[in-house]
Amino acid sequence: MKNIAILGSSGSIGQSTLEVVRNLPLQFRVVALSVNSDIVKLKQQIDEFHPKLVCVSDPLAAARLRSSLKSSVKVFCGREGLDELVKDKDVRQVMVAITGSAALAPLVSAIKNGKEIALANKEALVMAGSIVMRLAKEHKVLIRPVDSEQSAIWQSLGGQDVTSVRQVYLTASGGPLLDLPRSKFKQVTVKKVLQHPRWKMGKKITVDSATLMNKGLELLEAMFLFNLGVDKIKVLIHPEALIHSMVEFNDGVMMAQLSVTDMRIPIQYALSYPKRLANPLAGIDFYRLSKLHFAKPDLGKFPCLGLAYQAARDLGTMPAVLNAANEASVERFLARKINFLSIPKTVEKVMQRHSRIIHPNLDQIMSADNWAREEVRRLTCSLN
Ligand code: MG
């Protein structure tokens, strides 16, 4: 029986993690849960999974939850509260499923406390990949990726050293706008962008799939997780999203990981590694599947991917700036303050204005992040 903490339990990955636990009640026990503010969902989860500790980031929501609970669960709030969760001696593995840069502090703390990490959040690695990986090495913590592409690379590598890798194909479904002509991008609505053809995910990541920034963030994520040079990673459009990524070794042999498009598969593997446990999902039916498609991504149509490659070459504080500028622009788009084409335009402008620090510490990364968000606010206010 493994005791786990789920940070971000009301989100898409958090809920899928609970489904995995629900199916494997003899293997996993939930001892801690955290949400940002959704205490309605958290209450249902407390009733079903009986955690020992919970954290609600929003202090007002935390107070409301405390006054309405009958059970003996301890309720923490804010960043300090998350720290209590990841430090707890009963927690063996932490699922980091918080979206955005808010995951960085609890991730670092969980590593320093020597917890096993299942990492679903990509922004923390993008921002501070070299620091996070160095800390993980120091504390002998293996970071088990949950992102389907990173899980695929991890599984395809099969423990081989990166020096035996010729290149990695990072596959991309292409998102909801793959076949829409670029001339229509300016008018594209939030609703249309949120209709992803293959994956059911949170709003921010679905917008990132539409701009291909999601793949750009995954490029950076893969570089840090597997210590790969940027030129060894090729993005490959694969609309069926059955091959989740592939590794080509020096001898030309390729290993790919395939499975049905369901996040419960990589989540479960991150929890159960090195074991492979049963799940109720059906496999791929190759008799019914006639074709798989592949294409080179169109960087003219999806400039965000090109910007991510640029940040991956620049490194230092640039990936943090790319990430923060993107996060803030996507927020503005979801709030219907800017149009779809303004997302890459804004990110590019902010990157151009940034004075990069080559070997930043965590404070410098956080201030680059804050600076980039402030720049987006300034640029997009003058747009309106
Ligand atoms: Mg992914």
Boltz pocket constraint, residues with backbone or C-beta under 6 A from the ligand:
constraints:
  - pocket:
      binder: B
      contacts: [[A, 147], [A, 148], [A, 149], [A, 218]]
      max_distance: 6.0
